[in-house]
Structures are given as structure tokens and as C-alpha cells.
Amino acid sequence: MNDVTLKIPKKALYEFLQQLPYDEIENVLNEIKDKHSSLIKLNRMQSLESLNDIISIGGDALQDTEKLYE
């Protein structure tokens, strides 16, 4: 199945969902939640990647912290 991205006015989406059986609406909403959740996780990971190599960590947390404040 190929993914398609469309911008649909809320009113049109609401009218479409009213035509679906309740269990199908639930499936659609769960799929949207899953995709949205994956995008959020991906964005968080990408923002953390920019923090790589900012400081060198040598395995001694106290010593590393002291170096940060020197």
C-alpha cells in the first residue's frame, strides 16, 4: 500500500468519517496516532543527534561534570 499525503479541510474530513462504520473510524484514528507517534519519536531522535560530540565523556561522571564548570 502506498502512502499519500493530502490536505483536507476539517469539515470534509468530518463528513467523510461520518460515512464510515464506527469500527472503521477507530482503525483510521489508531493508524493516524501510530504514524503521528512515529514522527514525534523521529523528530526527537534527530534533535538529540545534534548533541553528539559536544563534550567528551570519560566514564567518571563527577570528573566530567567538574570539567563542564571549569
N, C-alpha and C positions, 0 to 999 in steps of 0.2 A: 504494500500500500504506500503510495507517495503522499508526502505531506504537502499541504497547500496553505499558504498564509493569505488571509483576506481581511480587509477592514469592513466590518458590517455595523451599521447603526444599531444601537441597543434595541430600539423599537422593533426592527426587523428580526433581530435575534430572538427577542422575547416572543414575537408572533410565531416564529418557526418552532421554538421549543414548546409552545402550547399545542402544536400539532402532534408531538411525539408522545408515545405511551410513557408513563411515569418511570418504569424501569430503564427505558432507553435514555431518558433525560439524566437519570442517575449515572448511567455509564458514561455519557458525554461529559458530565461535570467531573467525574472521577478522573477521566483522561486529561481534562484540562488541568486539574490540580496536579496530576503527576508531571505533566510537561512543565508547568509553571514552577513546581518544586525543583525539577532538574535544572532549569535555567538559573534559579536563585543559587543553587549549590555551585554551578559552574562559575557564576559571577563572583561568588565569594572566593573560590579557589584561585581565580585569575587575579583578584585583588591581593591575595596573600602571596602569590608568586613574586610580586614586585618587592616584597620584603626580604627575599633571599639575598644572602651575602651582605647584608647591611652591617652585621657585626660577626666577628669570629667567635665561635663558642668552643671552648676547650674542654668542657666536661666538668668544670668546677663552677657551680652557679654563683657562689659568693664572690669568687675571684672575678668572674665575668661581669657581675653587677658592679663591683668596685671599679673596674676598667671603664664602664659606661659613665661613671660620675667623676672620673679624674680630669 
